[in-house]
């Protein structure tokens, strides 16, 4: 009898353990975020953890890029897209139990647009003239000028709604309204979140999720094979994808991203302030060699800062086609010889592997490079904030972000007056045909000014346990949205 009971207890324990494993998930990530506050940090890794999971905005991006209601269940557009009235869901609370209402929306938007704001995307909020609390569930936002794109702006991770009671600790202990609440962060290893039992919307199928930081491609492959991670949505070892695709335990997920991968140039740093030198660098680069050598064939060549899947994209790769002889002639015309430039490389595979290939291509036309590998926090401090670099490689994964070229103090320091005027015109335009024409002009201007060397659109190459469904195939924004993720068996 004792033995039977023991066996029954053991079987029950095994069954319970197996069941528990099917509502938890461990995801691999290449980069560890510098903090967990999306309203005060530029790193994509922040949103990869918190977007739609911990924090929510008035609107949100769907997996297909559509703008969907989030904390605002609906909104009205008045005065020719100059005024927006957002109607909030009732009964929403933050993870600390405090109520989320119109006052929190006003606090969040006013904080983001304040003069001393640390928001990495302050331009999203620059057009706001006033934020008015109509009643606890209604917010009226009046813009300085009409902007049909405002609901799109509010879907960004930088525009999530936060509370004055908890924002001071958001960098290390984020408190949002989302379907998951923050549990803990083991620096250098993982972030853990759990299902929010008091969530206002559809509860998550997963009870817990762990984000593990594995930057080394070999280690990432080993972790997948060993089952240490259940999914790696942005897998850093594309050379192993055929092997994983052939294994029935896994599903390889290939889609597109908003990530324009560029060789960024410091436009105010001599000799890069000379357009002839920038053009010479652009013509020295063979994009396909970088896609093949660094990304194992995954990626789409681009000739400007715009996603090829966008209907307003113009293929301008011919303007900066690979032509090393032209590159040499341009350097001679610029009067530049014995050129040595600093190349700062952040951790992602596309940067480290791509940087070695680009260094060799530049050397072939007489440009030497001094490579420095930087960790993400160093890159943000030295390159992005400090502008202390000549060249760097980075993928801009923010959606439709060509307007960054209108910011004269942005890290590559372009901000040409004519381009600023184009972006000002775009913000006023509500007619789709007019907006499309302006966007095409903008793409051509930065391509012909050789602001940066435009390399390729980053592919989204992921791998997951074949029993998992609901992971995003494409990446309309930088996110590992777990709201629809579940195990099928």
C-alpha positions in Angstrom: 0.0 0.0 0.0 2.8 2.4 1.0 4.6 1.6 -2.3 1.4 2.3 -4.3 0.9 5.6 -2.5 4.5 6.6 -3.1 4.2 5.8 -6.8 1.0 7.7 -7.1 2.5 10.7 -5.3 5.6 10.5 -7.6 3.4 10.4 -10.7 1.4 13.3 -9.4 4.6 15.3 -8.8 5.9 14.6 -12.3 2.5 15.6 -13.8 2.4 18.8 -11.8 6.0 19.7 -12.8 5.3 19.0 -16.5 2.1 21.1 -16.3 3.9 24.0 -14.6 6.6 23.9 -17.3 3.9 24.5 -20.0 2.9 27.9 -18.7 6.3 29.4 -18.2 8.9 30.4 -20.8 12.5 31.4 -21.0 13.6 33.7 -23.8 17.1 34.4 -24.9 18.3 38.0 -25.6 21.6 39.1 -27.0 21.8 42.4 -25.1 21.1 43.2 -21.5 19.3 46.6 -21.1 21.1 49.4 -19.3 17.9 50.0 -17.4 14.2 49.1 -17.5 12.6 52.5 -18.0 11.6 53.0 -21.6 10.8 56.7 -21.0 14.4 57.4 -20.1 16.6 55.2 -22.3 17.4 54.7 -26.0 18.4 51.0 -25.9 16.2 48.6 -27.8 16.7 45.9 -25.2 14.6 47.9 -22.7 11.5 47.6 -24.9 12.3 44.0 -25.8 11.4 43.2 -22.2 8.9 45.8 -21.1 6.8 46.7 -24.2 3.2 45.5 -23.9 4.4 43.2 -21.1 5.0 45.5 -18.2 4.2 49.0 -19.6 1.4 50.1 -21.9 0.6 53.2 -23.8 -2.6 54.9 -25.0 -2.1 52.9 -28.3 0.1 50.1 -29.3 1.6 48.3 -32.3 0.0 45.0 -33.3 2.2 42.2 -34.7 1.4 43.4 -38.2 2.3 47.0 -37.5 -1.3 48.2 -37.1 -2.1 50.8 -34.5 -4.4 49.3 -31.9 -6.2 50.6 -28.8 -4.4 49.9 -25.5 -5.1 52.0 -22.4 -7.3 54.2 -24.6 -10.2 52.0 -25.7 -11.0 54.6 -28.4 -10.2 58.2 -29.5 -11.8 61.0 -31.4 -10.1 63.3 -33.9 -11.1 66.9 -34.0 -10.1 70.2 -35.6 -8.5 68.6 -38.7 -6.3 66.3 -36.6 -5.1 69.0 -34.3 -7.1 67.7 -31.3 -7.3 64.1 -30.0 -9.7 63.0 -27.3 -8.7 59.7 -25.7 -11.3 57.6 -23.8 -9.6 55.3 -21.2 -10.5 51.9 -20.0 -12.2 51.8 -16.6 -10.7 50.0 -13.6 -7.1 50.0 -14.7 -4.5 49.8 -11.9 -0.7 49.9 -11.8 1.1 46.9 -10.4 1.5 48.6 -7.0 -2.3 48.9 -6.7 -2.7 52.6 -7.5 -5.3 53.6 -10.1 -4.4 54.6 -13.6 -6.5 57.5 -14.8 -6.4 60.7 -16.9 -4.1 62.4 -14.4 -1.4 59.7 -15.1 -1.7 60.3 -18.8 -1.3 64.0 -18.3 1.7 63.4 -16.0 3.3 61.0 -18.5 2.9 63.3 -21.6 3.9 66.4 -19.8 7.0 64.7 -18.3 8.0 63.3 -21.7 7.8 66.8 -23.4 9.3 68.8 -20.5 12.5 70.8 -21.1 14.5 68.5 -18.8 13.0 65.3 -20.1 15.4 62.4 -20.5 13.1 60.7 -23.1 15.1 59.4 -26.0 12.3 60.3 -28.4 11.3 63.8 -27.3 10.3 64.6 -30.9 7.3 62.4 -30.5 5.9 64.8 -28.0 7.2 68.1 -29.3 3.9 69.0 -31.1 1.8 68.8 -28.0 0.5 72.2 -26.9 -1.7 71.1 -24.0 -2.9 68.0 -22.2 -6.2 68.5 -20.5 -8.0 66.1 -18.0 -11.7 66.2 -19.0 -12.7 63.7 -16.4 -10.9 60.6 -14.8 -11.4 58.6 -18.0 -11.0 61.2 -20.7 -7.9 63.1 -21.9 -7.9 65.9 -24.5 -4.6 66.5 -26.3 -4.3 69.6 -28.3 -1.4 69.9 -30.8 0.3 73.0 -32.1 -0.3 71.8 -35.7 -2.4 69.1 -37.3 -0.7 65.6 -37.1 -2.5 62.6 -38.5 0.4 60.5 -37.2 -0.2 61.2 -33.5 -1.8 57.8 -32.6 1.2 56.2 -34.2 3.5 58.3 -32.0 1.6 57.2 -28.9 2.3 53.5 -29.7 6.0 53.8 -29.2 7.6 52.4 -26.1 8.8 55.8 -25.2 5.2 57.0 -24.9 4.0 54.4 -22.2 1.9 55.7 -19.3 3.7 55.8 -16.0 2.7 57.0 -12.5 4.3 59.7 -10.4 4.2 57.4 -7.4 6.6 54.8 -9.0 8.5 56.5 -11.8 11.5 57.3 -9.7 12.4 53.6 -9.4 11.4 52.5 -12.9 15.0 52.0 -14.0 15.4 49.0 -11.7 11.9 48.2 -10.5 9.4 49.1 -13.2 5.7 49.5 -12.3 3.3 49.5 -15.2 -0.3 48.5 -16.0 0.6 45.5 -18.3 -0.4 41.8 -18.1 3.0 41.0 -16.4 4.6 42.5 -13.4 8.3 42.8 -12.7 9.8 40.2 -10.3 13.5 40.7 -10.3 16.7 41.5 -12.3 19.8 39.5 -11.7 22.4 41.8 -13.3 24.4 40.1 -16.1 22.0 37.1 -16.2 18.3 37.6 -16.4 15.1 39.5 -15.8 12.0 37.7 -14.5 8.4 38.8 -14.8 5.1 37.1 -13.7 1.5 37.2 -14.7 -0.4 40.2 -13.3 -3.4 38.6 -11.5 -5.2 42.0 -11.4 -4.7 42.9 -15.1 -7.6 44.9 -16.6 -7.6 43.1 -19.9 -7.3 39.6 -21.3 -5.0 37.7 -18.8 -1.8 36.2 -20.2 -1.6 32.5 -20.8 1.9 32.4 -19.3 2.4 32.5 -15.6 6.0 33.5 -15.7 8.6 34.6 -18.2 12.4 34.8 -17.9 14.6 36.9 -20.2 18.2 35.5 -20.2 21.1 37.5 -21.6 23.3 35.4 -23.9 25.5 37.6 -26.2 27.8 34.9 -27.6 26.4 33.2 -30.7 27.9 29.9 -29.8 26.5 30.0 -26.3 23.1 31.0 -27.8 23.0 27.9 -30.0 24.1 25.7 -27.2 21.4 27.1 -24.9 18.7 26.3 -27.6 20.0 22.8 -28.2 20.1 22.0 -24.5 16.7 23.5 -23.8 18.0 26.1 -21.4 16.0 28.7 -23.4 12.6 28.0 -25.0 12.9 30.7 -27.6 15.4 33.2 -29.0 13.3 35.8 -30.9 16.4 37.6 -32.3 18.8 34.7 -32.7 22.5 35.8 -33.0 23.8 32.7 -34.8 22.2 32.7 -38.2 24.7 30.3 -39.6 23.1 27.6 -37.4 19.5 28.2 -38.5 19.5 25.4 -41.2 20.6 22.9 -38.5 17.8 24.1 -36.2 15.2 24.1 -39.0 16.0 20.5 -39.7 15.4 19.5 -36.0 11.6 18.8 -35.4 12.0 20.2 -31.8 12.4 23.7 -33.2 10.6 26.2 -35.5 12.7 28.9 -37.3 10.9 32.2 -37.6 12.1 34.6 -40.3 10.5 38.0 -40.7 11.4 41.6 -41.2 12.2 44.4 -38.7 12.2 48.2 -38.7 16.0 48.0 -38.3 17.9 50.1 -40.7 21.5 48.9 -40.2 24.0 51.7 -41.0 27.6 52.6 -40.9 27.0 55.9 -39.1 29.4 58.8 -39.7 30.1 61.8 -37.4 29.1 64.5 -39.9 30.8 67.3 -37.9 34.1 65.5 -37.3 36.8 66.3 -39.9 37.3 64.9 -42.5 33.8 63.4 -42.3 32.3 66.9 -42.5 33.4 66.7 -46.2 30.7 65.1 -48.3 33.3 63.8 -50.7 34.9 61.7 -48.0 31.5 60.3 -46.9 30.7 59.5 -50.5 34.0 57.7 -50.8 33.3 55.6 -47.8 29.8 54.7 -49.1 31.2 53.6 -52.5 33.9 51.5 -50.8 31.3 49.2 -49.2 29.9 46.1 -50.7 26.6 45.6 -49.0 26.0 42.0 -50.1 29.4 40.9 -48.8 28.3 42.2 -45.3 24.9 40.5 -45.5 26.5 37.2 -46.6 29.5 37.4 -44.3 28.0 38.8 -41.2 24.3 37.8 -41.4 24.7 34.6 -43.5 22.4 35.9 -46.2 19.7 37.4 -44.0 19.0 41.0 -44.8 17.9 43.4 -47.5 20.3 46.0 -49.0 19.1 49.6 -48.5 20.4 52.9 -49.9 18.6 55.2 -47.5 17.1 55.2 -44.0 13.8 53.6 -44.7 12.3 50.1 -44.5 11.9 48.4 -47.8 8.6 46.9 -46.7 7.1 50.4 -46.3 5.0 51.4 -49.3 6.7 54.8 -49.5 10.2 53.2 -49.8 12.4 54.2 -52.8 15.3 51.9 -53.8 18.3 54.3 -53.8 21.0 51.7 -53.5 22.4 52.7 -56.9 23.4 56.2 -55.6 26.0 54.5 -53.3 26.7 51.4 -55.3 29.9 49.5 -54.6 32.6 51.2 -56.7 36.1 51.1 -55.1 37.8 53.0 -58.0 35.3 55.8 -57.6 36.0 55.8 -53.9 39.7 56.3 -54.5 39.0 59.1 -56.9 36.7 60.9 -54.5 39.4 60.7 -51.7 41.9 62.2 -54.1 39.5 64.9 -55.1 38.9 65.7 -51.4 42.7 66.0 -50.9 42.6 63.2 -48.3 45.4 60.7 -47.9 46.6 58.3 -45.2 43.2 58.5 -43.6 42.7 56.6 -40.3 39.3 56.6 -38.7 38.0 55.2 -35.4 35.3 52.5 -35.8 33.3 51.9 -32.6 31.4 48.6 -32.5 28.6 47.7 -30.1 28.0 44.1 -29.2 25.4 42.8 -31.7 26.5 40.3 -34.3 25.8 42.6 -37.2 28.2 45.2 -35.8 31.1 43.0 -34.6 31.1 40.7 -37.7 30.1 43.5 -40.1 32.7 45.8 -38.7 35.6 43.4 -39.6 34.3 43.1 -43.2 33.8 46.9 -43.5 37.3 47.5 -42.1 38.8 45.3 -44.8 36.7 47.0 -47.6 37.8 50.5 -46.4 41.4 49.3 -46.3 41.2 48.3 -49.9 40.6 52.0 -50.9 43.3 53.3 -48.5 41.2 54.1 -45.4 42.6 52.5 -42.2 40.4 51.9 -39.2 41.0 51.5 -35.5 38.4 49.1 -34.2 37.1 49.5 -30.6 34.6 47.0 -29.3 32.2 48.7 -26.8 29.6 47.2 -24.5 26.1 48.6 -24.9 26.3 51.0 -22.0 29.7 52.3 -23.2 28.3 52.8 -26.7 25.4 54.8 -25.4 27.6 57.0 -23.3 30.5 57.5 -25.7 28.9 57.4 -29.1 25.2 58.2 -28.7 25.5 60.8 -26.0 29.1 61.9 -26.2 29.4 61.9 -30.0 33.0 60.7 -29.5 33.5 58.6 -32.6 34.3 58.7 -36.3 32.4 55.6 -37.5 30.0 53.1 -35.8 27.6 50.4 -36.9 24.1 50.3 -35.4 20.7 49.1 -36.4 18.0 51.7 -35.8 15.0 49.5 -34.9 12.6 52.3 -34.1 9.6 52.4 -36.5 9.6 55.0 -39.3 12.4 57.1 -37.8 13.7 59.0 -40.7 12.9 62.2 -38.8 16.0 61.6 -36.6 18.0 63.2 -39.5 16.3 66.5 -38.7 17.9 66.6 -35.2 21.2 68.6 -35.4 22.3 67.3 -32.0 21.6 63.6 -32.9 24.7 61.5 -32.6 25.7 61.6 -36.3 25.1 65.4 -36.3 23.4 66.1 -39.7 20.3 68.3 -39.1 20.5 70.0 -42.5 18.1 73.0 -42.7 16.4 71.8 -45.9 15.8 68.4 -44.3 14.4 70.0 -41.2 12.0 71.9 -43.4 10.9 68.6 -45.1 10.1 67.1 -41.7 8.2 70.2 -40.6 6.1 69.9 -43.8 5.5 66.2 -43.1 4.2 66.9 -39.6 1.6 69.3 -41.1 0.6 67.1 -44.0 -2.5 64.9 -43.6 -3.0 63.9 -47.2 -1.5 60.5 -47.8 -0.2 61.4 -51.3 1.5 64.6 -50.0 3.0 62.7 -47.1 4.3 60.0 -49.5 5.9 62.6 -51.7 7.7 64.3 -48.8 9.0 61.0 -47.5 10.4 60.1 -50.9 12.2 63.5 -51.1 13.6 63.0 -47.6 15.0 59.5 -48.5 16.7 61.0 -51.6 18.2 64.0 -49.7 20.0 61.9 -47.1 21.1 59.4 -49.7 22.6 62.1 -51.9 24.2 63.8 -48.9 25.8 60.5 -47.9 24.9 61.2 -44.3 25.7 57.6 -43.4 26.5 54.5 -45.3 23.3 52.6 -45.5 23.9 48.9 -45.3 20.9 46.6 -44.9 17.5 46.2 -43.4 17.9 43.8 -40.4 16.0 40.6 -40.8 14.2 39.1 -37.8 15.6 35.6 -37.4 14.3 33.7 -34.5 14.0 30.2 -33.3 11.6 28.7 -30.8 10.4 25.4 -29.4 8.0 24.1 -32.0 5.2 23.9 -29.4 5.2 27.6 -28.7 2.8 29.9 -30.6 2.1 33.6 -30.5 5.6 35.0 -30.9 5.9 37.9 -33.4 7.2 36.9 -36.8 7.9 40.5 -37.8 9.1 43.3 -35.6 7.0 46.5 -36.2 8.7 47.8 -33.1 11.4 46.4 -30.8 9.4 44.1 -28.6 9.1 40.5 -27.3 5.3 40.9 -26.8 4.2 37.9 -24.7 0.5 38.8 -24.5 -0.5 36.1 -27.0 2.2 33.5 -26.4 1.3 30.1 -25.2 2.3 26.4 -25.3 0.2 24.3 -27.6 0.7 21.1 -25.7 
